[in-house]
Amino acid sequence: MKIYILTIFPEIFEPFISSSILKEAQKKGIVQFVLVNFRDFAKDKHKSVDDIPYGGGSGMIIKVEPLYEAFMSIPEQERMKAETIILTPRAPIFNQQTARELAKNEVLILLSGHYKDYDERIFLLTKAKRISIGDYVLSSGEIPAMVVIDAVVRLVPGVLGDISSAETDSFGPSNPFLGYPSYTRPARYMGLHVPEVLLSGNHERIKLWRLKESIRETYRYRRDIFEKIELNPQQRKLLDEVISEEGRLN
């Protein structure tokens, strides 16, 4: 996969793509990053990439010319097969399903802004997919771009040593719920014990416990998820048990 990042702050991305899983993905030759500073495409002597909005109002707007010309500087054969993404609050919320879809692409182009908004013509000319990472406002698109990159790259085949780790994540294909509680050594610490079932060696019991605890975590923190999925009989039974138990806890 080749990922182009259009930004006026490439230095923000350099340590990010040079660390951890992203660094290893590049060493393996699975992922390549290209940082494009769209300030380099500004025409005036001040290299301006923003201007005041037509019609008045607060904030600055990213100009269409430098960002679009930076986009057009990407080789045509790569632009044609790329999924282009604009990070903006005016968009559907990013989720794991979107990450899985994006991970299937050979080329991604991320447009990362740093002001109040983009000139609307940028959306029209690039035909980009809009993505928001949540219902809050950040000062720039660099952090949202990093979120998308991290979520997508780990799903590209060969990046993780154990792909089952990604497949069993929260919101993954085999687990639509939040993740279950995890434990490691020591088995006892400051009076707190690892649940007995995890020490039993009984894989079926462990699997059932993890499913139930995933459902419990979802019930506690994200009940809206249950509205989006159809529970099978086993999941429904476990949810009923969790509701009964949580009621007693309350």
N, C-alpha and C positions, 0 to 999 in steps of 0.2 A: 504494500500500500504506500502511496505517495501522498503526503499531506502538505498543502500550501497554506501558509498562515499570513494573511494580509493585515498588517498592523503598523502603527507608528512607533511602537515600543518593542522592537524585536529583542532588546536586551532583557525584557521581562521573561521571555520564553526560553532563552538560552540555558539557564540553570535547570529549568523544568524538563526540557527534552534531553538534558544531559545526565539525568538521574534515574535510578531505580529501573522499573520495567521498561520505560521508554528508551533508556540507554541500551539495555540488553536487546530490545527489539531492533534497534539500529545495528548493533554489533552482529546480530544474526542475519542482517540483510533483509528483514521482513518489512520494515517500515523506514521510510525516508522522509525527512522534514525539510521544507524549503521556506525560509522566512523572507517575506517581501515587504519592505518598508514603503508604504504608499506615499509617504512624504516625498520620496525621491521623484515622484511623478507630478508634484506641484509645479506650476508654471511661474509664479511670481517670485520676486527676489527674497521674500520672507519664507518661502516654502510653506505657505498657508494651506491647510487641509480642511479648515472650517470657516464658517461665516455666519452672520446673523440671519435669522429666519425671515423670509418674506412674510408680510402681514403683521410683523411685530411679535413680541413675546420674549420670554427669557431663554437663556441657554444658547448654545452654539450648535450648528448643524454641519455634519460632514459633507463636504462638497462632492458633487458627482464626478467631476473630471479626474482628480487624482486617483480616487479609489477604482473607478471604472477602467482607467488606463492601466493601472497596476494589474487589475484582473485580466485585461486583454494582453498583458505581457506574458502571461502563461501560455506555453505552446498550445496551438489550436487543438492538436490531437488529444491533449490531456484535458483541456477545457470541455471538449465534446463528450468525454466519457466520465467526467467528474460529477460528483454531487456537490453543489455549491451551497454553503450554509452561511446565513447571517445571524449573528447573535443579537437578539433584540427582545425587549419585554413584550412587544406586540406580536406574540407568537404562541403556538401551542407549547405546553410544558414538556420538556425533555424527559424521557423515561427509558427504562431498560429495553423495551421493544424497539424504540427508535435507535438506540445504540446498536442493537443486533442487526437492524437493517443497514445502518451506515457501515458496519464492519464488513459488509459484503462488497463494498466498492473498491475499485483499484485506485481511484484518486478522489481525495476530498479537498475542497477549497473552503477555508474558513475566513470570513470577513469580520474583523474584530475592530469595532469602533471605540471611540473614547470620549464622546460628547453626548449631548442630550438626545440626538436622533440623527438618522441618515436622511439625506435628500431622497425623496420618495422614488426618484428616477433610478436610483441604484438598485432597488428591489426589482423594478421593471426590466432594466437592461440585463441584469445578471440572472434573472429567473431563479433566484436563490430560494432554498428552503429556509423558512424562519424557525428559529429555536429559541426558547426562553428556558432558563434553568430554575425559575421559580418566581413567585409573586412578591418580589422585592426589587429594589433598584440599586445597582452598583454604579460606581463612577466610570467604569470602562467595560469593554467586552473581552478583555484579556483573560480575566478569571473564568467567565463562562466558556470561553474557547478551550481553556485548559481542562475544565470539567468534561466537556464533550470528548476531547482527545483522550483523556485518561480512561473514560468509560468505554470508548470505542476500541482503542488499540488493544486492550487486554482481551478482547473477544476475537481478534484476528488470529486465525489458526497458526500455531507455532510460537506465539508470543509467551503464553504461560506454559510452564513445564507440565502442569497438570490441568488440562482443560476442564476436568470435572469440577475443579474449584470454582470456575466461572459458572458452570451449568447449575450448580447448587446454591449460588448466591441468592439473596433476596430478589424477588421479582424475576427470577430466572425461569427457563422453560420447564424445569422440574419442580419449581417451588414458587408459586405465585404470592406467598406470604412473606412477612418479615423473617429474618433469620432467627434460629434458635440460640439460646445461651450456650457459650462454649467454655470449656475448662481445659487446663493442662496441669502439669506437675507444679507444686506438690498437691497431693490429694487432700491435705488438711492445712489450713493456714489461718491463724488467729481465730480459731474456733469455727471457721467456716469449712464445710465439707463439700467435696464434689458429689453430686447425686449418685447414689449406689448403682443405678441402672447403667451408668457410663463405665463403671468398673466391672460390670458383670460378664463382659465378653459375649453376651447374647445379642447378636446383631439385629435380630428382628425386634427385640424389645427396645433397643437403642433407636432404631429407625422410627418406631412408633412414638417413643418419647420425644424425639426431635420434631416430628410432625406436630404433635400436640403442643409442644412449647412454641413452635413457630406460629401456630394458630393463636396461642395465648398472647404472644407479643403483638400480633396483629390486632387482636381484640383490645388490648390495652392502649395501643398507640395509633393505630390506623384502621379504625372500623370501616372507613369508607371503602377499603379494598374489597370487603365482602360484597359490596354492591356491584362490583365490576366482574365478579367471577361466579361460575356455577359450581357449587360444592358437590363432590360425589358423596355417596352415603357414609363412607368412613370419615371424611372431613366434617360432614354435618354432625355426626355422632360426637366427634371430638370437640367441635365447637360448642355443642350443647353441654358437654361435661365442663368445658372451660367457663362458660357463662354461669353454670351452677356454682363452681368452685370460686370464681371471682366474686360472685354475689356474697358468698359466705365470708370471703376475705374482707369485703367492704363492711 
